Amino acid sequence: MKARDLTVQTDVSLKADDELKEYVAKIRIVRSNPETSGARALPVLDASGIPIGVLSMKDILKAIYPPYLHATDLSLFTWDGMLESLARKVAGKKVSDLMTSPVVTVKEDHPLMECVDQMVKHHISTIFVVSENGKLLGTLYEDDIFFVIADAI
């Protein structure tokens, strides 16, 4: 099988200068579709439709997680209200502030095993499929590849 065989057309994307609230609104729409309900990331495209980055739920979680929590004894720490407070602090940021770049992509004719290789090596669950000229064609989800594997088992 090739990447194109499992690619889900991607109609929703972000621009680097979008605010984070755009991601939130768009990921809710994408996840409401049964075909893309496992989506956690959205592509960030330049003006010509070429992926320049990706913004994921994990990127936002990392942005609100203060570095000092790694090295602190948290047994007496109060967590109440912290999540909301930290989320408000990143609310005004742009997609470009948090996106992962460069973005990992595969071409539509790449074998699925190559897609798995890229997903495992880069610790990602979504990979974007591009045309020969680099324009976004769609998204390949870890879940869809897993069910191909499950069927073979």
C-alpha positions in Angstrom: 0.0 0.0 0.0 1.0 3.6 -0.6 0.4 6.8 1.3 -2.2 7.8 -1.1 -4.3 4.7 -0.3 -5.0 6.0 3.3 -4.7 9.7 2.8 -7.6 11.8 4.1 -8.1 15.0 2.2 -7.2 18.0 4.3 -9.4 21.0 3.9 -8.5 22.7 7.1 -5.1 24.4 7.6 -3.5 27.2 9.5 -1.3 30.2 8.5 1.8 31.1 10.5 0.3 34.4 11.6 -3.0 32.9 12.8 -3.7 33.2 16.6 -3.9 30.0 18.7 -7.7 30.4 18.9 -7.8 29.6 15.2 -6.2 26.2 15.9 -8.7 25.5 18.7 -11.7 26.4 16.5 -10.4 24.4 13.5 -9.3 21.3 15.4 -12.8 21.1 17.0 -14.3 21.1 13.5 -11.9 18.5 12.2 -12.4 16.2 15.2 -16.2 16.4 14.8 -15.8 14.6 11.4 -15.8 10.8 11.9 -13.1 10.4 9.2 -10.7 12.8 11.1 -11.9 12.3 14.7 -8.3 11.2 15.7 -6.7 14.4 14.4 -4.4 16.1 16.9 -2.5 18.3 14.5 -3.1 20.8 11.7 -0.7 21.8 8.9 0.6 25.3 8.7 0.8 26.3 5.0 2.5 29.1 3.2 0.7 31.2 0.6 1.3 28.6 -2.1 -0.1 25.7 -0.1 3.2 24.1 0.9 3.5 22.9 4.5 5.9 25.0 6.5 5.0 23.6 10.0 2.6 21.7 12.1 0.7 22.7 15.2 -0.4 19.9 17.5 -2.2 19.5 20.8 1.1 18.4 22.3 2.8 21.7 21.1 0.2 23.6 23.1 0.5 21.3 26.1 4.3 21.9 26.1 3.8 25.6 25.8 1.8 25.8 29.0 4.0 23.4 31.0 6.5 25.6 32.9 10.1 24.3 32.8 10.5 24.7 36.5 8.0 21.8 37.2 10.6 19.3 36.0 13.0 20.0 38.8 10.7 20.7 41.7 9.3 18.6 44.5 5.6 19.0 43.8 4.2 17.2 46.9 3.1 20.5 48.5 2.3 22.2 45.2 -1.2 23.5 44.5 -2.5 22.7 41.0 -5.9 24.3 41.3 -6.5 26.9 38.6 -3.0 26.5 37.3 -3.9 25.0 33.9 -6.4 27.8 33.1 -4.0 30.5 34.2 -1.2 29.2 32.1 -3.5 28.7 29.1 -4.5 32.3 29.3 -0.9 33.3 29.2 -0.3 31.6 25.8 -3.7 32.7 24.4 -2.3 35.6 22.5 0.5 33.7 20.8 0.7 33.1 17.1 0.8 29.7 15.4 4.4 30.4 14.4 5.3 30.8 18.0 4.4 27.2 18.8 4.4 25.3 15.6 7.0 22.5 14.9 9.1 23.3 11.9 10.3 21.9 9.6 7.3 19.6 9.1 7.7 15.9 8.3 6.0 15.0 5.0 5.8 12.1 2.6 4.9 11.9 -1.0 1.7 10.2 -2.1 3.6 7.3 -3.8 5.6 6.4 -0.7 5.0 3.0 0.7 3.2 2.8 4.0 6.2 1.3 5.7 8.2 4.5 4.9 5.4 6.5 6.5 5.6 4.3 9.6 9.4 4.8 9.6 8.9 8.6 9.6 6.2 8.5 12.3 8.3 6.4 14.6 11.6 8.3 14.1 9.9 11.7 14.6 7.5 10.6 17.4 4.5 11.8 15.5 1.0 10.4 15.0 0.1 12.5 11.9 2.0 12.9 8.8 1.2 15.2 5.8 1.1 13.8 2.3 2.4 16.2 -0.4 2.4 16.2 -4.2 5.6 16.1 -6.3 5.7 19.9 -6.1 5.3 19.9 -2.3 1.7 21.1 -2.1 -0.4 19.5 0.6 -2.7 16.7 -0.6 -3.9 15.3 2.7 -3.2 13.7 6.0 -2.2 10.2 7.0 -3.2 9.2 10.5 -1.5 6.7 12.8 -4.9 5.1 13.5 -5.5 4.3 9.9 -2.1 2.7 9.5 -2.7 0.7 12.7 -5.9 -0.8 11.4 -4.1 -2.0 8.2 -1.6 -3.7 10.5 -4.5 -5.0 12.7 -6.1 -6.5 9.6 -2.8 -8.2 8.7 -2.6 -9.7 12.2 
